[in-house]
Amino acid sequence: MKKIKVSLESVRDEIKSFYDYKQWHLLTLNGLALAENKMEVQWIFSKYEAMDEIVVYYTEIENTETIPSIVDMIPSAIISQREIVDMFGVKVDGSEKGLYLDEDSMQRPLSGCSI
C-alpha cells in the first residue's frame, strides 16, 4: 500500500493527475477520527488486475472544513461522499446527508471513533 498525504486544497488536483479509469478503481472515501474535532480523510484506490496494489490519498481536516467533491471525475464517488457525510458529519461539496440514516437515527455515529 502506498499512502500519499495531500493538502485539502490540492486533493482534487492530485487525484485528477493520478486517476485513470482504465487502471484504477475508487474503493471508498474513508474517515478516521484523530481527535475531538480533527479527522483524516482517505480516498482509497485499487489497481485493476493487481491483487494488492492500493493507493491512499489522505488529508487531515478540522471537522468544520468542507471536503471537495470528486464526482465530476469519478461519478461513483457520490455514494462514498454521502456515506462520510452521514457517518462523520463532514461537509462534502454537493453531497447531502440522509443516504443511510433515518431522521431519527443517531447522527454522526462514527464521529468520535478511531482505530
C-alpha positions as CSV (number, residue, x, y, z in Angstrom):
1,M,0.0,0.0,0.0
2,K,1.2,3.5,-0.9
3,K,-0.1,6.3,1.3
4,I,0.2,9.9,0.0
5,K,-0.5,12.9,2.2
6,V,-2.0,15.9,0.3
7,S,-3.4,19.2,1.4
8,L,-7.1,19.8,1.4
9,E,-6.6,22.4,-1.3
10,S,-4.7,20.1,-3.6
11,V,-6.5,16.9,-3.2
12,R,-8.6,17.3,-6.4
13,D,-5.6,18.2,-8.5
14,E,-3.6,15.2,-7.1
15,I,-6.4,12.7,-7.7
16,K,-7.0,14.1,-11.2
17,S,-3.4,13.7,-12.2
18,F,-3.3,10.2,-10.8
19,Y,-6.6,8.7,-11.7
20,D,-7.0,6.7,-14.9
21,Y,-10.4,4.9,-15.0
22,K,-8.8,2.1,-17.1
23,Q,-6.2,1.3,-14.4
24,W,-7.7,2.3,-11.1
25,H,-10.9,1.7,-9.1
26,L,-12.1,4.0,-6.3
27,L,-12.8,1.6,-3.4
28,T,-14.1,4.2,-1.0
29,L,-13.8,7.5,0.8
30,N,-13.0,6.8,4.4
31,G,-12.7,8.8,7.6
32,L,-10.6,8.2,10.7
33,A,-11.2,10.4,13.8
34,L,-7.9,11.7,15.1
35,A,-9.1,14.0,17.9
36,E,-12.4,15.5,19.0
37,N,-12.5,18.0,16.1
38,K,-10.0,16.6,13.7
39,M,-10.0,13.7,11.3
40,E,-8.1,12.0,8.5
41,V,-10.0,11.6,5.2
42,Q,-8.8,8.9,2.8
43,W,-9.5,8.3,-0.8
44,I,-8.7,4.7,-1.4
45,F,-7.9,3.2,-4.8
46,S,-7.1,-0.3,-6.0
47,K,-5.4,-1.1,-9.3
48,Y,-7.4,-3.4,-11.7
49,E,-5.7,-6.7,-12.3
50,A,-3.4,-6.3,-9.3
51,M,-4.3,-8.2,-6.2
52,D,-2.7,-5.9,-3.6
53,E,-1.8,-2.6,-5.3
54,I,-3.5,0.0,-3.2
55,V,-3.0,3.8,-3.2
56,V,-4.4,6.0,-0.5
57,Y,-4.6,9.8,-0.8
58,Y,-5.3,11.4,2.6
59,T,-5.5,14.7,4.3
60,E,-6.2,15.9,7.8
61,I,-9.0,18.3,8.4
62,E,-10.9,20.1,11.1
63,N,-14.5,18.8,11.3
64,T,-15.7,22.2,10.3
65,E,-13.9,22.1,6.9
66,T,-15.5,21.1,3.6
67,I,-14.1,18.3,1.5
68,P,-14.1,18.9,-2.2
69,S,-16.1,16.6,-4.4
70,I,-14.5,14.3,-7.0
71,V,-17.8,13.2,-8.5
72,D,-17.1,15.1,-11.7
73,M,-14.0,12.9,-12.2
74,I,-15.4,9.7,-10.6
75,P,-19.2,9.6,-10.7
76,S,-19.4,6.6,-8.4
77,A,-17.7,8.6,-5.6
78,I,-21.2,10.1,-4.8
79,I,-22.0,7.1,-2.6
80,S,-18.8,7.3,-0.5
81,Q,-19.1,11.0,-0.2
82,R,-22.7,10.8,1.1
83,E,-21.8,8.0,3.4
84,I,-19.0,10.0,5.0
85,V,-21.5,12.9,5.5
86,D,-23.9,10.6,7.3
87,M,-21.3,8.7,9.4
88,F,-18.9,11.5,10.3
89,G,-21.0,14.7,9.8
90,V,-18.3,16.0,7.5
91,K,-19.3,18.5,4.8
92,V,-18.6,17.4,1.2
93,D,-19.3,19.8,-1.7
94,G,-22.6,18.8,-3.4
95,S,-23.2,15.8,-1.1
96,E,-26.3,15.8,1.2
97,K,-26.8,13.7,4.3
98,G,-29.6,11.1,4.5
99,L,-28.2,8.3,2.4
100,Y,-28.2,5.7,5.1
101,L,-29.5,7.2,8.2
102,D,-33.2,7.7,9.0
103,E,-34.2,11.1,10.5
104,D,-34.5,9.5,14.0
105,S,-31.1,7.7,13.8
106,M,-28.1,8.7,15.9
107,Q,-26.4,11.5,13.9
108,R,-22.7,11.2,13.0
109,P,-22.3,7.7,14.7
110,L,-18.6,7.4,13.7
111,S,-17.5,11.0,14.5
112,G,-15.8,10.0,17.7
113,C,-14.4,6.7,16.6
114,S,-10.7,6.0,16.0
115,I,-8.7,2.9,15.4
